């Protein structure tokens, strides 16, 4: 069987290989600042995680991010990641509600 060219990355939380688009890239730049890379183009060392808080919790518990970045990851980073993930999830939910509303009125 020929493998299709879907870029797979490993989630730091659940350790599963997933389609890159289902994951979020976390980057650490030269100044040591962590951020979420929603474009996939930010410079720096990166780690991938699923777009859900469960995996973030797992990554925190297993210290997966520390291992990926080979440095300690402060709690604030997890905090802001959790917040950004929440915002993404809420936005997704909002879009789903919008879509279902449209369906109702069409
Ligand atoms: Zn995961």
Backbone and ligand atoms as CSV (ligand in chain L), in Angstrom:
chain,resi,resn,atom,element,x,y,z
A,1,UNK,N,N,0.838,-1.207,0.000
A,1,UNK,CA,C,0.000,0.000,0.000
A,1,UNK,C,C,0.865,1.245,0.000
A,2,UNK,N,N,0.547,2.138,-0.897
A,2,UNK,CA,C,1.298,3.388,-0.954
A,2,UNK,C,C,0.782,4.348,0.114
A,3,UNK,N,N,1.696,4.984,0.764
A,3,UNK,CA,C,1.264,5.939,1.785
A,3,UNK,C,C,1.001,7.291,1.141
A,4,UNK,N,N,-0.112,7.858,1.520
A,4,UNK,CA,C,-0.441,9.178,1.007
A,4,UNK,C,C,0.343,10.233,1.760
A,5,UNK,N,N,0.543,11.332,1.095
A,5,UNK,CA,C,1.392,12.357,1.703
A,5,UNK,C,C,0.635,13.284,2.649
A,6,UNK,N,N,0.207,12.733,3.735
A,6,UNK,CA,C,-0.392,13.577,4.765
A,6,UNK,C,C,0.679,13.774,5.834
A,7,UNK,N,N,1.058,15.034,6.067
A,7,UNK,CA,C,2.093,15.246,7.084
A,7,UNK,C,C,1.573,14.897,8.476
A,8,UNK,N,N,2.221,13.931,9.095
A,8,UNK,CA,C,1.805,13.532,10.427
A,8,UNK,C,C,2.769,14.059,11.480
A,9,UNK,N,N,2.188,14.462,12.574
A,9,UNK,CA,C,2.998,14.917,13.695
A,9,UNK,C,C,2.499,14.242,14.957
A,10,UNK,N,N,3.407,14.131,15.907
A,10,UNK,CA,C,3.036,13.468,17.142
A,10,UNK,C,C,2.567,14.473,18.188
A,11,UNK,N,N,1.419,14.170,18.786
A,11,UNK,CA,C,0.905,15.034,19.841
A,11,UNK,C,C,1.711,14.802,21.115
A,12,UNK,N,N,2.098,15.889,21.745
A,12,UNK,CA,C,2.896,15.789,22.966
A,12,UNK,C,C,2.061,15.288,24.137
A,13,UNK,N,N,0.736,15.371,23.984
A,13,UNK,CA,C,-0.148,14.938,25.063
A,13,UNK,C,C,-0.472,13.461,24.985
A,14,UNK,N,N,-1.209,13.056,23.931
A,14,UNK,CA,C,-1.646,11.667,23.824
A,14,UNK,C,C,-0.637,10.782,23.092
A,15,UNK,N,N,0.426,11.367,22.567
A,15,UNK,CA,C,1.490,10.639,21.870
A,15,UNK,C,C,1.026,9.961,20.591
A,16,UNK,N,N,-0.105,10.397,20.051
A,16,UNK,CA,C,-0.604,9.802,18.821
A,16,UNK,C,C,-0.129,10.596,17.621
A,17,UNK,N,N,0.094,9.878,16.530
A,17,UNK,CA,C,0.445,10.550,15.289
A,17,UNK,C,C,-0.844,11.030,14.636
A,18,UNK,N,N,-0.875,12.309,14.326
A,18,UNK,CA,C,-2.087,12.855,13.738
A,18,UNK,C,C,-1.784,13.759,12.570
A,19,UNK,N,N,-2.822,13.961,11.761
A,19,UNK,CA,C,-2.764,14.919,10.680
A,19,UNK,C,C,-2.368,16.276,11.265
A,20,UNK,N,N,-1.363,16.853,10.654
A,20,UNK,CA,C,-0.831,18.127,11.121
A,20,UNK,C,C,-1.924,19.178,11.346
A,21,UNK,N,N,-2.945,19.133,10.496
A,21,UNK,CA,C,-3.999,20.143,10.592
A,21,UNK,C,C,-4.878,19.987,11.828
A,22,UNK,N,N,-4.820,18.805,12.435
A,22,UNK,CA,C,-5.620,18.585,13.642
A,22,UNK,C,C,-4.873,19.006,14.893
A,23,UNK,N,N,-3.639,19.424,14.681
A,23,UNK,CA,C,-2.802,19.769,15.824
A,23,UNK,C,C,-2.468,21.255,15.843
A,24,UNK,N,N,-2.018,21.689,16.986
A,24,UNK,CA,C,-1.540,23.065,17.110
A,24,UNK,C,C,-0.049,23.008,17.386
A,25,UNK,N,N,0.665,23.906,16.772
A,25,UNK,CA,C,2.098,23.955,16.988
A,25,UNK,C,C,2.401,24.965,18.088
A,26,UNK,N,N,3.205,24.533,19.008
A,26,UNK,CA,C,3.661,25.434,20.064
A,26,UNK,C,C,5.123,25.729,19.762
A,27,UNK,N,N,5.457,26.989,19.720
A,27,UNK,CA,C,6.853,27.325,19.415
A,27,UNK,C,C,7.523,28.072,20.556
A,28,UNK,N,N,8.811,27.891,20.597
A,28,UNK,CA,C,9.618,28.632,21.551
A,28,UNK,C,C,10.666,29.354,20.716
A,29,UNK,N,N,10.683,30.666,20.811
A,29,UNK,CA,C,11.635,31.412,19.991
A,29,UNK,C,C,12.984,31.566,20.686
A,30,UNK,N,N,13.884,32.265,20.023
A,30,UNK,CA,C,15.241,32.415,20.555
A,30,UNK,C,C,15.297,33.094,21.916
A,31,UNK,N,N,14.285,33.936,22.170
A,31,UNK,CA,C,14.248,34.608,23.470
A,31,UNK,C,C,13.631,33.729,24.554
A,32,UNK,N,N,13.211,32.533,24.151
A,32,UNK,CA,C,12.619,31.628,25.121
A,32,UNK,C,C,11.149,31.888,25.385
A,33,UNK,N,N,10.520,32.640,24.479
A,33,UNK,CA,C,9.104,32.942,24.641
A,33,UNK,C,C,8.262,31.881,23.919
A,34,UNK,N,N,7.305,31.335,24.662
A,34,UNK,CA,C,6.429,30.330,24.075
A,34,UNK,C,C,5.189,30.993,23.495
A,35,UNK,N,N,4.722,30.451,22.395
A,35,UNK,CA,C,3.455,30.933,21.846
A,35,UNK,C,C,2.827,29.857,20.979
A,36,UNK,N,N,1.545,30.044,20.678
A,36,UNK,CA,C,0.864,29.116,19.791
A,36,UNK,C,C,1.053,29.590,18.360
A,37,UNK,N,N,1.395,28.670,17.500
A,37,UNK,CA,C,1.610,29.005,16.110
A,37,UNK,C,C,0.450,28.479,15.279
A,38,UNK,N,N,-0.494,29.368,15.005
A,38,UNK,CA,C,-1.667,28.928,14.249
A,38,UNK,C,C,-1.401,28.934,12.747
A,39,UNK,N,N,-0.318,29.570,12.326
A,39,UNK,CA,C,-0.017,29.639,10.901
A,39,UNK,C,C,0.966,28.538,10.484
A,40,UNK,N,N,1.691,27.975,11.452
A,40,UNK,CA,C,2.670,26.946,11.143
A,40,UNK,C,C,3.951,27.510,10.566
A,41,UNK,N,N,4.098,28.813,10.659
A,41,UNK,CA,C,5.261,29.438,10.021
A,41,UNK,C,C,6.175,30.182,10.987
A,42,UNK,N,N,5.826,30.148,12.255
A,42,UNK,CA,C,6.662,30.873,13.202
A,42,UNK,C,C,8.020,30.197,13.368
A,43,UNK,N,N,9.051,31.020,13.472
A,43,UNK,CA,C,10.379,30.439,13.662
A,43,UNK,C,C,10.562,29.933,15.086
A,44,UNK,N,N,11.458,28.992,15.230
A,44,UNK,CA,C,11.748,28.472,16.559
A,44,UNK,C,C,11.484,26.997,16.655
A,45,UNK,N,N,11.841,26.434,17.789
A,45,UNK,CA,C,11.625,25.021,18.021
A,45,UNK,C,C,10.144,24.791,18.294
A,46,UNK,N,N,9.598,23.763,17.715
A,46,UNK,CA,C,8.171,23.546,17.869
A,46,UNK,C,C,7.787,22.186,18.412
A,47,UNK,N,N,6.625,22.129,19.006
A,47,UNK,CA,C,6.034,20.870,19.442
A,47,UNK,C,C,4.567,20.915,19.061
A,48,UNK,N,N,4.001,19.751,18.850
A,48,UNK,CA,C,2.611,19.713,18.416
A,48,UNK,C,C,1.709,19.132,19.494
A,49,UNK,N,N,0.488,19.640,19.507
A,49,UNK,CA,C,-0.481,19.137,20.462
A,49,UNK,C,C,-1.882,19.198,19.840
A,50,UNK,N,N,-2.744,18.246,20.232
A,50,UNK,CA,C,-4.118,18.244,19.711
A,50,UNK,C,C,-4.834,19.508,20.172
A,51,UNK,N,N,-5.866,19.863,19.419
A,51,UNK,CA,C,-6.616,21.066,19.779
A,51,UNK,C,C,-7.626,20.776,20.871
A,52,UNK,N,N,-7.180,20.250,21.959
A,52,UNK,CA,C,-8.091,20.094,23.093
A,52,UNK,C,C,-7.335,20.165,24.418
A,53,UNK,N,N,-8.081,20.523,25.436
A,53,UNK,CA,C,-7.455,20.760,26.737
A,53,UNK,C,C,-6.980,19.470,27.402
A,54,UNK,N,N,-7.634,18.363,27.045
A,54,UNK,CA,C,-7.233,17.077,27.614
A,54,UNK,C,C,-5.756,16.785,27.333
A,55,UNK,N,N,-5.379,16.991,26.062
A,55,UNK,CA,C,-4.009,16.691,25.670
A,55,UNK,C,C,-3.025,17.652,26.329
A,56,UNK,N,N,-3.473,18.878,26.533
A,56,UNK,CA,C,-2.625,19.840,27.220
A,56,UNK,C,C,-2.368,19.383,28.655
A,57,UNK,N,N,-3.434,18.898,29.281
A,57,UNK,CA,C,-3.294,18.385,30.643
A,57,UNK,C,C,-2.350,17.196,30.690
A,58,UNK,N,N,-2.506,16.325,29.693
A,58,UNK,CA,C,-1.636,15.147,29.622
A,58,UNK,C,C,-0.186,15.560,29.428
A,59,UNK,N,N,0.012,16.533,28.531
A,59,UNK,CA,C,1.366,17.003,28.246
A,59,UNK,C,C,2.004,17.605,29.489
A,60,UNK,N,N,1.176,18.266,30.286
A,60,UNK,CA,C,1.679,18.875,31.509
A,60,UNK,C,C,2.072,17.795,32.516
A,61,UNK,N,N,1.191,16.817,32.632
A,61,UNK,CA,C,1.412,15.735,33.589
A,61,UNK,C,C,2.637,14.896,33.236
A,62,UNK,N,N,2.754,14.601,31.955
A,62,UNK,CA,C,3.865,13.734,31.524
A,62,UNK,C,C,5.132,14.524,31.224
A,63,UNK,N,N,5.045,15.835,31.353
A,63,UNK,CA,C,6.169,16.725,31.038
A,63,UNK,C,C,6.632,16.564,29.595
A,64,UNK,N,N,5.696,16.273,28.729
A,64,UNK,CA,C,5.992,16.086,27.312
A,64,UNK,C,C,6.577,17.324,26.658
A,65,UNK,N,N,6.065,18.471,27.054
A,65,UNK,CA,C,6.576,19.707,26.465
A,65,UNK,C,C,8.008,19.972,26.906
A,66,UNK,N,N,8.270,19.711,28.163
A,66,UNK,CA,C,9.636,19.890,28.675
A,66,UNK,C,C,10.620,19.027,27.886
A,67,UNK,N,N,10.169,17.805,27.608
A,67,UNK,CA,C,11.032,16.894,26.856
A,67,UNK,C,C,11.235,17.391,25.430
A,68,UNK,N,N,10.171,17.891,24.826
A,68,UNK,CA,C,10.282,18.369,23.444
A,68,UNK,C,C,11.189,19.582,23.340
A,69,UNK,N,N,11.050,20.490,24.300
A,69,UNK,CA,C,11.824,21.726,24.230
A,69,UNK,C,C,13.138,21.639,24.997
A,70,UNK,N,N,13.295,20.545,25.706
A,70,UNK,CA,C,14.509,20.338,26.512
A,70,UNK,C,C,14.783,21.501,27.454
A,71,UNK,N,N,13.713,22.043,27.983
A,71,UNK,CA,C,13.838,23.115,28.963
A,71,UNK,C,C,12.588,23.105,29.837
A,72,UNK,N,N,12.622,23.780,30.950
A,72,UNK,CA,C,11.432,23.807,31.785
A,72,UNK,C,C,10.392,24.745,31.175
A,73,UNK,N,N,9.150,24.342,31.316
A,73,UNK,CA,C,8.054,25.138,30.778
A,73,UNK,C,C,7.270,25.706,31.960
A,74,UNK,N,N,7.283,27.026,32.120
A,74,UNK,CA,C,6.598,27.618,33.275
A,74,UNK,C,C,5.080,27.431,33.223
A,75,UNK,N,N,4.469,27.415,34.385
A,75,UNK,CA,C,3.020,27.237,34.493
A,75,UNK,C,C,2.234,28.237,33.657
A,76,UNK,N,N,2.773,29.475,33.583
A,76,UNK,CA,C,2.075,30.511,32.820
A,76,UNK,C,C,1.892,30.102,31.360
A,77,UNK,N,N,2.869,29.360,30.851
A,77,UNK,CA,C,2.778,28.920,29.457
A,77,UNK,C,C,1.582,27.991,29.288
A,78,UNK,N,N,1.447,27.053,30.228
A,78,UNK,CA,C,0.302,26.136,30.185
A,78,UNK,C,C,-1.002,26.906,30.334
A,79,UNK,N,N,-0.968,27.904,31.216
A,79,UNK,CA,C,-2.149,28.736,31.436
A,79,UNK,C,C,-2.592,29.420,30.144
A,80,UNK,N,N,-1.641,30.081,29.486
A,80,UNK,CA,C,-2.027,30.821,28.288
A,80,UNK,C,C,-2.376,29.870,27.151
A,81,UNK,N,N,-1.707,28.718,27.111
A,81,UNK,CA,C,-2.059,27.721,26.096
A,81,UNK,C,C,-3.487,27.246,26.309
A,82,UNK,N,N,-3.830,26.990,27.573
A,82,UNK,CA,C,-5.178,26.538,27.900
A,82,UNK,C,C,-6.199,27.580,27.475
A,83,UNK,N,N,-5.864,28.848,27.734
A,83,UNK,CA,C,-6.782,29.919,27.361
A,83,UNK,C,C,-6.952,30.025,25.855
A,84,UNK,N,N,-5.833,29.917,25.153
A,84,UNK,CA,C,-5.910,30.008,23.695
A,84,UNK,C,C,-6.659,28.825,23.105
A,85,UNK,N,N,-6.439,27.645,23.691
A,85,UNK,CA,C,-7.163,26.455,23.229
A,85,UNK,C,C,-8.654,26.610,23.457
A,86,UNK,N,N,-8.988,27.178,24.607
A,86,UNK,CA,C,-10.381,27.396,24.957
A,86,UNK,C,C,-11.030,28.338,23.953
A,87,UNK,N,N,-10.298,29.388,23.610
A,87,UNK,CA,C,-10.805,30.352,22.636
A,87,UNK,C,C,-11.049,29.675,21.289
A,88,UNK,N,N,-10.129,28.807,20.900
A,88,UNK,CA,C,-10.275,28.086,19.630
A,88,UNK,C,C,-11.493,27.168,19.684
A,89,UNK,N,N,-11.650,26.474,20.819
A,89,UNK,CA,C,-12.785,25.566,20.961
A,89,UNK,C,C,-14.105,26.328,20.965
A,90,UNK,N,N,-14.111,27.470,21.635
A,90,UNK,CA,C,-15.331,28.274,21.677
A,90,UNK,C,C,-15.695,28.810,20.300
A,91,UNK,N,N,-14.675,29.213,19.570
A,91,UNK,CA,C,-14.893,29.716,18.218
A,91,UNK,C,C,-15.466,28.617,17.328
A,92,UNK,N,N,-14.929,27.412,17.491
A,92,UNK,CA,C,-15.399,26.267,16.711
A,92,UNK,C,C,-16.871,25.991,17.028
A,93,UNK,N,N,-17.170,26.043,18.310
A,93,UNK,CA,C,-18.532,25.802,18.778
A,93,UNK,C,C,-19.480,26.856,18.218
A,94,UNK,N,N,-19.024,28.110,18.267
A,94,UNK,CA,C,-19.836,29.221,17.783
A,94,UNK,C,C,-20.151,29.021,16.301
A,95,UNK,N,N,-19.139,28.603,15.549
A,95,UNK,CA,C,-19.327,28.384,14.117
A,95,UNK,C,C,-20.311,27.243,13.861
A,96,UNK,N,N,-20.227,26.214,14.701
A,96,UNK,CA,C,-21.140,25.080,14.547
A,96,UNK,C,C,-22.582,25.514,14.823
A,97,UNK,N,N,-22.745,26.343,15.851
A,97,UNK,CA,C,-24.080,26.842,16.192
A,97,UNK,C,C,-24.620,27.697,15.050
A,98,UNK,N,N,-23.737,28.577,14.532
A,98,UNK,CA,C,-24.120,29.413,13.396
A,98,UNK,C,C,-24.575,28.547,12.226
A,99,UNK,N,N,-23.798,27.521,11.960
A,99,UNK,CA,C,-24.094,26.639,10.827
A,99,UNK,C,C,-25.425,25.931,11.033
A,100,UNK,N,N,-25.682,25.487,12.265
A,100,UNK,CA,C,-26.937,24.770,12.502
A,100,UNK,C,C,-28.125,25.727,12.460
A,101,UNK,N,N,-27.899,26.968,12.868
A,101,UNK,CA,C,-28.958,27.984,12.782
A,101,UNK,C,C,-29.327,28.223,11.323
A,102,UNK,N,N,-28.310,28.356,10.516
A,102,UNK,CA,C,-28.522,28.557,9.086
A,102,UNK,C,C,-29.357,27.423,8.517
A,103,UNK,N,N,-28.975,26.231,8.920
A,103,UNK,CA,C,-29.691,25.046,8.445
A,103,UNK,C,C,-31.162,25.104,8.788
A,104,UNK,N,N,-31.455,25.663,9.977
A,104,UNK,CA,C,-32.826,25.739,10.429
A,104,UNK,C,C,-33.671,26.701,9.601
A,105,UNK,N,N,-33.027,27.809,9.224
A,105,UNK,CA,C,-33.791,28.872,8.555
A,105,UNK,C,C,-33.793,28.775,7.039
A,106,UNK,N,N,-32.997,27.907,6.526
A,106,UNK,CA,C,-32.940,27.830,5.068
A,106,UNK,C,C,-34.111,27.031,4.499
L,1,ZN,ZN,ZN,-3.352,14.550,21.613
